[in-house]
Amino acid sequence: MSTIASTNGRFFVITDCVPQVKAAAKAAAAGGTLAGLTTATVAEITFPEGAFADVPACGTRQAGPTAWFATFNGGVREGCVYAIDLTTGQVSTENANRAAAWTRFVLAAAA
């Protein structure tokens, strides 16, 4: 399982493409927990320049590497899951039924 650490070491990305329903298990297997983010911590998700250059993006509608995470500002809207564009830091919600079939990276918090 390949991982890329954020510049401050607080977060890491598992670069195996997985459906959202398996993201927490991947985070645990890598020695962390599925990340919970707030408006403040989104700014901490920065990676070394070119860190994703050789990592193929998962098949999604969004450009750039995008990762699943657990909560945003302490909650998840009913029927939705969260994803973050690791290049821009933009957070989005996805309908859980559709998102469960999509594959993306996993954003985890270091244990």
Wavefront OBJ file of the C-alpha trace (Angstrom):
o trace
v 0.000 0.000 0.000
v 1.586 3.264 -1.127
v 1.196 6.437 0.901
v 2.209 10.090 0.531
v 2.596 12.211 3.689
v 1.509 15.839 3.946
v 4.287 18.360 4.456
v 3.520 18.647 8.187
v 3.147 14.884 8.665
v -0.326 15.219 10.163
v -2.151 13.671 7.201
v -1.324 11.108 4.575
v -2.896 9.824 1.401
v -3.188 6.163 0.548
v -2.788 6.065 -3.207
v -4.769 2.847 -3.683
v -8.040 3.717 -5.408
v -10.932 2.454 -3.280
v -14.686 2.988 -2.990
v -15.804 5.215 -0.127
v -17.292 2.244 1.705
v -13.791 0.751 2.087
v -11.905 3.969 2.874
v -11.931 3.572 6.679
v -10.564 0.044 6.446
v -7.716 1.224 4.189
v -6.872 4.033 6.633
v -6.750 1.571 9.554
v -4.619 -0.881 7.577
v -2.094 1.910 6.943
v -1.835 2.725 10.648
v -4.094 5.767 10.795
v -7.740 6.777 10.880
v -9.984 8.196 8.202
v -9.394 11.939 8.510
v -11.932 14.341 9.913
v -11.456 17.891 8.649
v -12.510 21.370 9.639
v -12.317 24.644 7.771
v -9.048 25.319 9.613
v -7.361 21.965 8.986
v -8.047 21.951 5.243
v -5.234 24.504 4.930
v -2.837 21.992 6.523
v -3.309 19.486 3.707
v -0.359 20.382 1.557
v 1.983 17.956 -0.127
v 5.502 18.297 -1.509
v 5.565 19.735 -5.006
v 5.153 16.997 -7.590
v 4.157 14.377 -4.989
v 1.328 13.106 -7.208
v 3.116 13.471 -10.532
v 3.623 9.740 -11.002
v 0.406 8.617 -9.306
v -2.444 7.886 -11.703
v -5.665 9.607 -10.643
v -8.634 7.414 -9.839
v -11.491 7.318 -12.311
v -13.721 10.210 -11.230
v -15.352 13.238 -12.757
v -12.938 15.596 -11.010
v -9.532 16.661 -12.187
v -6.485 15.961 -10.076
v -6.056 13.585 -7.148
v -9.179 13.454 -4.995
v -9.510 11.640 -1.664
v -12.253 10.417 0.657
v -12.344 11.598 4.281
v -14.676 11.106 7.234
v -16.235 14.371 8.382
v -16.166 18.111 7.747
v -16.663 20.542 10.628
v -17.856 17.630 12.733
v -20.573 16.227 10.514
v -21.632 14.605 7.292
v -24.849 15.558 5.548
v -27.351 12.734 5.475
v -26.919 10.676 2.327
v -23.582 12.264 1.470
v -19.902 11.564 1.869
v -17.006 13.979 1.582
v -14.105 14.210 -0.822
v -11.281 16.717 -1.157
v -9.292 17.751 -4.202
v -5.732 17.354 -2.948
v -4.418 19.888 -5.454
v -6.765 22.755 -4.607
v -8.038 21.820 -1.144
v -11.626 22.160 -2.335
v -14.089 20.035 -0.374
v -17.146 18.522 -2.045
v -19.991 16.266 -1.041
v -21.229 13.379 -3.112
v -24.441 11.408 -3.002
v -23.492 8.299 -1.030
v -25.243 5.858 -3.329
v -23.344 7.091 -6.361
v -20.120 7.704 -4.477
v -19.954 4.149 -3.130
v -19.218 2.909 -6.629
v -16.556 5.499 -7.441
v -12.894 4.988 -6.669
v -10.670 7.596 -5.089
v -7.710 7.861 -2.770
v -8.049 7.797 1.014
v -7.102 10.789 3.184
v -6.044 9.546 6.619
v -4.854 11.182 9.810
v -1.684 9.835 11.355
v -2.293 7.783 14.496
l 1 2 3 4 5 6 7 8 9 10 11 12 13 14 15 16 17 18 19 20 21 22 23 24 25 26 27 28 29 30 31 32 33 34 35 36 37 38 39 40 41 42 43 44 45 46 47 48 49 50 51 52 53 54 55 56 57 58 59 60 61 62 63 64 65 66 67 68 69 70 71 72 73 74 75 76 77 78 79 80 81 82 83 84 85 86 87 88 89 90 91 92 93 94 95 96 97 98 99 100 101 102 103 104 105 106 107 108 109 110 111
